[in-house]
Amino acid sequence: MSERREYKRTDPAPDQHLHTSGGMTEPASKGGRGSEGADLASTDMSMDPPSNFGKVQPPEPYEGDTEPVAVPMEPDSSAAHRLQSELDDLRDRHARLAAEFDNYRKRINKERFELGDRAQAEFVGKLLDVLDDMDRLTKGDHAETSLPALLEGLTLVDRKLWKTLESAGLERIDPQGAPFDPTIQEAVSVLPPPSPDQDHTVANTFQVGYRFKGNLVRPARVQVYSSEGHA
């Protein structure tokens, strides 16, 4: 800081001008030293600016700023031992999971076969009554049984058998007179159609087909009307 200089002055004459350091002149008040003159006289015009004037000050560090802490490095031998231990653990888990899956697969296959066996046993149980009727019919006294009575007994057994099979899901396929369908029928011969509207229709059924619960068991073997040729 520069030393403050004090000026001692006497009151100027009425027509005397006040000379300032800046080269400006003002008329002094007639009433002596005025308030403005006193303030101007007391102002230090030669004060130098501060030393840090116009310079950018660096920001002050935050209270939370700390020096970086070095992370200790794991020795190579310790890292290798740890990785080997983790690898052995993963291999052991993989072996256990593979063994569990193999046991699960065997158990599922066994249960599936057992379920199929139980379904077949249930189906055979429905046929036992029909088999009993066939035994009584074949083991009876044929000398005392007339032919019409024997045929009637066979008819009753056949109806009972078909009722049992149909209740289990068996469906008979006899397409005589229907349009030919190669997905469920097998054409073994052809005939010229008697009329154009009978072209590609089934003329005769040589062997009926069967479906069980929608699945084709055996296609029907048929004779088909066709204008393209005949057997």
C-alpha positions, 0 to 999 in steps of 0.5 A: 500500500502506498503511503497516504498523503495529506494536503494542508490547505487554506481557504481560497479567495472568493475568485480563486480556483481549486487545482486538483491533481487531475488537472481539473479546476472548480470554483471554491464556494464563497462560504469557505471550504464546502463539503464537496471540497472537503471530500475531494481533498480527503480523497487519495488520488495517488493510491496504487491498485492492488497487486492481484488486480486483473489476475485470475485466482485459482479456485480454492480446493474443496474440503472433500478433496483427498489424495488418491489412495493406492490399491494394493495389488494381489500377488500372482501366486495368490491370484492363481490359487484363487482362480484355480479354486473357483475353476474347481468349484465350477467344474464340481457344480457342472458335474452335479448338474449333469448327474441330476439332469441324467437322473431326471431324464431316466425318471421321466422316461420310466414314468412315461413307459409306466403311464403307457403300460397303465393306459394299455392295461386299462384298455385291455380291461375293457375288452375282458367282458367281450373275451368272456362272451367269446369263450362262452360262445366257443366252448358251448355245446355246439351239437345242441346249438342251432346255427341261427342262435350261434350267429345271433350270439356272434352278432351280439359279441361283435356289437359289444366289441365295437362299442368298447373300441369306439368308446376308447377312440377307434374310428372305422373308415369306409369311404365307399361313394365318397370323394377319393382322399389320398391322405386316408385312402389307398387306391388299389385299382381304378374304373372308368366313371359311369358318369362325369360327376362320379369321377374321382370317387370311391367305387368299392372298399376292399378293406376298411381303414381305422383311426384312433383318436384322430391318428391314422392306424390303417388307410382304407384300400379302395377302388376309384372311378377315374377317367384317366384310366382303369385296371 
